[in-house]
Amino acid sequence: MVAMCAIWGYSWIAMKVALRHAHPFDFAAERLVMGAVLLFAIIAATGRRLTLSGYRMAIVLGFVQVGAFVILSHYALLTSGPGKTSVLTYTMPFWMIVFAHLLLRERMRGPQWLAVLAAFAGLLLIVSPWRLTSVQGSVLAVASGAVWALAAVLSKRWPTRGADALTFTAWQLTFGAVPLVLLSLAHAHDAPRWNGEYALTLAYSTIFATAGGWWLWTYVLSHAPAGITGLNTLAIPVIAVIASWLQLGERPPPHELVGMALIAGALALLAWIGLAAARTARTP
């Protein structure tokens, strides 16, 4: 979880830089196709099985969790730019709590609700909805978070038992790349301007954010409750804001720093609850 949040947190900075040189649809299609190819190469090199026993969930999650999510989030970037609206994607954990309650009967109890409220307040301060300039972009970003959450809960509802996480992720990226490639070909826009900066950000997005990040997400989601997993991803926008401050000089205003502190406190509370539960379970 820590590795995934760090990788995806910095990926927002890589994406901001990459979109200086390429259209969002080209960038998304390239990273998904190359990420899938990379994973299949690793699978072949390590002697794993290249095929799945069943493809239903790989197709569903590929088109929904990867394809639809990336299309909606990149449309948001296209209409409103890679600003605070992209962080609205991380309303996902709160959608995930709702869907997990409805479909998995997962329940938040006691202090967990305090963590949820603190995390929501923190995200609200980081996003600063009163400063958003594009309603359309904001709606698209929130929709992308809802789609991602629904797909994640469906993967818990109908798990792919016995499937290797790396192989499953490779096929999921393959199916998810199909609508992105078609959209990139159908949408009229300028070709990417290849240079060292674009190649470097594309390499990071392909190797770490796409291939590595989605594999880690598949693994983490299969080993932890959906609602708690979703809430922990709120570390991602915090990392994104800090990285943007350090690399791009985008100093967060005081209310964003308060928001990050609230999210950090919420995650610390969740960790403490988890450790306390583990100690109780070990007690004879």
N, C-alpha and C positions, 0 to 999 in steps of 0.2 A: 504493500500500500504506500509506504513512504517513497519507494523508488518511482512508482507510477505517478504519484502526485508531483514529485520533483520534475520528472520528464515532461508531463503534460503542462505543468505550470510554465516552464520555460518555452514550451512549444508555441505559446501565444506570442512571445517575442520573436521567435523565428518566423512565424506566420506574418507578423507585422512587417518584418524586413523583406520577406519573400514577395509580398504583395506590392512592393514598390516596382517590381520587375515583371510580374505576371498577373494575368487575370485569375481570380479565385477558382474558377472552374478548371482551368488548365493545371494550376498548382495542386488542387485536390485530386484530380485524375492521375497526375503523375505520381504523387506520393502513395496513392492506394495501389496502383499497378506495380510500382517498384517494390513497395512493401510486401505485397503478395509473392512476387518473384523471389525476393530475399528469403522469406520464410520457407518457401518450397525448396530453395537451395539448401537451407540449413537442415530441413527435414531429410532430404536426400543424402546429405553429407553425414548425418548422424545415424543413418540406417533406419529411421522411423518409417512407418507405413504412410504412403502418400494419399491414400483414399480413406473415406469415412464409411462406416457401416450404414449410415443413413444421412441424407442431406437436407431433410426438411427444415431443421432448426438453423442450419448453416445458411440456407436460402432466406429464411424469414429474418434472421438477425443481420444477414448481409445487406438485404434491401432496406430493412427498417433501422437497425442500430447504426449501421455504417452509411448506407446510401442516403436514406431520407434525412438522417441527422446531419451529414456533411452538406447535403444540398441546402437544407434550411439554414444552417449556420453560415454557409458561404453566401447565400442570398442576403442574409442579414448584413454581412460584411460588405457586399456589393452595394446595398442601398443606403447604408449608414456609415460605412467605414469601420476599420478595426479599432474602434474606441471602446468606451465602457459598455456599449450594447452587446459586445461579444461576451462580456462577463455574465450577461443575463442567461446565457446557456446554463449557468450553474444554479438556476432555480431547479435544475434536475433533481437534487436530493429531496426537495420538498414534494415534487411530483412522485418521486420514488416511494416516499412514505405513504402517500395516498394509495398508489397502485398496489404496494405490498400489503396494505391493510385490506384492500378489496379482494385481491386475487390470492394472496398467500396467508391471510389472517395473521400477519405479523403485528405485534402490538408494541407501542412505546409505553414504557412504564416509569412512574415516579420521576427521578431526577433526569431521565432521558428527555422528557418534555422540556425541562429547563434548558438543556443543551440545544434542543431544536429551536426554541424561542430566541436564545442568545445568538445562535448561528444565523437565523433569519434576519435579526436586527443588524448583525454585522454585515451580511451580504447586502442589505438594503443601503447601508451607509457607503459601501464600496461602489455599488452601482450608481448611486445618486440619481434615482429616477426623475427627480425634479429638474435635472440638467440634461436629460436626453433630448436630442434634436430630431430623431426620426421615429415616429410611432410605428411605421411599417417595419423598420429594422428591429425594433424592440419586440414586436409581436412575433416576428420570424425567429428571433433568438430564443424567446421563451418557448415557442413551439418546438424548436430543436431540442431543448432540454426535456420537454414532455415526451417527445418521441423516444429519446435516448432512455429515459426512465422506464417507459412502457416496455421497450425491448429488453431491458435488463431484468425486469420483473418476469417477463415471459420466459426468459432463459432459466430463471429459478423455478418457474411453474412447470416447465417441461424440460428438465435437464437432459443433456446428452451424456448418459452414463457410459463410461468406458472409452469415450473419445479422448484422444490425446489433445491437450489444450493448444499445443503449437500447430498441429495439423488442422484442428477446428478453426483456429484463428486465420490460418492461411486461406482456407476455403471461404470463410466469412468475408475476408477482404476481397477475394476474387469476385464473389457475387455482388458485394457492395460497390466495386469499381465499375461494374457494367453501366448503371445509370449515369455515373459521373462522366465516363468516357463519351457516352452518347450525348449528354448535355453539353460537354465541352465542344464536340464536333458540330452540334446543331446551333450553338449560340455564336453569333458573329462578334468577334473581338480581335484585338491585336495579339500576335504570337508572343510568347515569353521572350524577354531580352536576356539572353544568357550571358552571365559574367561570373566572376569568382564568388561574389556575395550571394547571388541566387543559388549557385551550385552548392555552396556550403549550407545554406538554410534548407534547401531541398534534401540534402544528404541527412541532416539532423532530423528533419520531419519524417523521412522515409525509414531510417534505421531505428531511431529511438521512439519518436512520437507515434508512428503508425505501426511498424512491425513489433517493436518492443512494448509500446504502450497498450495496444489492444490485446496482446498476449497476456500482459500483466493484469489487465482488467478482467479478462476471461478467467484467469486463475483465481484472483482475489474474490470475484463474485461467486465462484463455486465453493469457496471456503468460509464465507461470512454471510450473515443476514443481509438482505437487500437494503433495508432502511439504514442500518448502521454503515454499510459500505458507501451508500450514497452520501450520507452526511460527512464522511471522512474526505470525500472529494472536494469539499469546500476549502481544503488547504490549497487547492490548485489556483483559484483566483488570488489568494493571498500571495502565493509564490510569484504569480504573474505580475502583480502590482510591484512587489519588491524588486523583481528582475528588471522590470521596465524602469524603475527608479534608478537602479545601478547602471544599466547599460544605455538606456535611451534618455536619461536625464529627466524623466517624467516624475517629478517629485509629488507624492501623494499629499493632498491637503489633510489637515488635522482630522476631519470627520472620517476619512478613509483609514487613517491609522487607528482610530477608535474601533472602526469596523473590523479591521484585522485582529485587534486585541480581543474583541468579542468572539470571533470565530476561533482563535487560538484557545481561548478559555473554554469554549464549547467542546472542542476536540479533546482538550485535556480532561474535561469532565467525563466524556465518553470513555476515554482510556482508563480513567480511575474506576468507573463503574465496571468495565470489563475485567480489570485486574481484581477488583473486589469479588466479582462473581466467580472468577477462576479460583481464588483462594477459598471461597466458600465450598466450591465443588470438590476441592481436594481435601477438605476437612472431614475426617472419619465421622 
